């Protein structure tokens, strides 16, 4: 299209898919390792669980930052959920919140960055959307004793802080990796610092 000033979208190459798969596998390993702690927190105090659960978004968000392909987070999140099915009490249901997180993040970035590269504030806006989506998805599994307004508000706050922290960590690590020149130029042109 003549006059189009958007940077070229990085292709989804075999290399990119392998990078996404590696982040998905690492994310599943993290999920399995912290599942005993997060399960206990979910039962004892859902707001603490909501905060700590942000750790599960760091690697998929980082994959998106480094690979630069639009659907990277969705693919990475789906892989985390699929690989962790046999290791969590939720079984196959674990895929649902992960796919919702990935889709929410990627669609938000797609909408916010339609005419420009993805900027830092796009990344944090997308993380905020995932926090709200994850809060809504978790409502049906709340025990009746936890359905009080203070617990619900604290849980939403925990989700927001956890997801924003995940985005900040992913953005920061991604910036260092990109500055080091480890990733190809296409990923570096897909995001900007401002």
C-alpha positions, 0 to 999 in steps of 0.5 A: 500500500503506497504511503504506508509508514508501518514497519514490516511485521516480522514473519512467523518463521520456524525460528520464531515458532521455536522461540515461542515454544521454548517460552511456552515450555519454560512457562509450563515449568514455572507453572508446575513449580509454583502450583503448590504455592499458588493453589494454597494461596487461592484457597487461603486468600484469593487476593494474594493468589491473584498477585502472585499469579502474575508470574505466569504472564512474564514469559508469554509477554516476554516472548511477544516483546522479543519475537514481535509477531502479533499472536505470539502471546496467544501461542505461548500461553496456549502452550503453557496451558497444554503442557501443564494439563497433567500437572495441575488440579484444574486439568484441561481447564487450565488452558482456558485462563491462559488462552484468554490471557494471550488473546486479550493481550494480543488483541489489545496490542493489535488494536492499540498498535494498528498504525504504529509499532508497539510502544511501552504504554501499549504493552501496559494497557494490554496487561491491564486488559488481561488483569480484568479478563483474568479476574472475570474468569476467576469469579465462577471458582470463588468460594461463597465465603470469598464473594464479599466486596472487599475480597473481590476488590482486593483480588481485582487489585492483585490481578492488576498489580500482578499483570502490570508487574509481569509486563514491566519485567517482560518489557525490561528484560526484553529491552536488555535482550534487544539492546544486546543484539541477541534478537533479529532486527525485525523484533527490534523494529516491532516495539519502541521504548516510548 
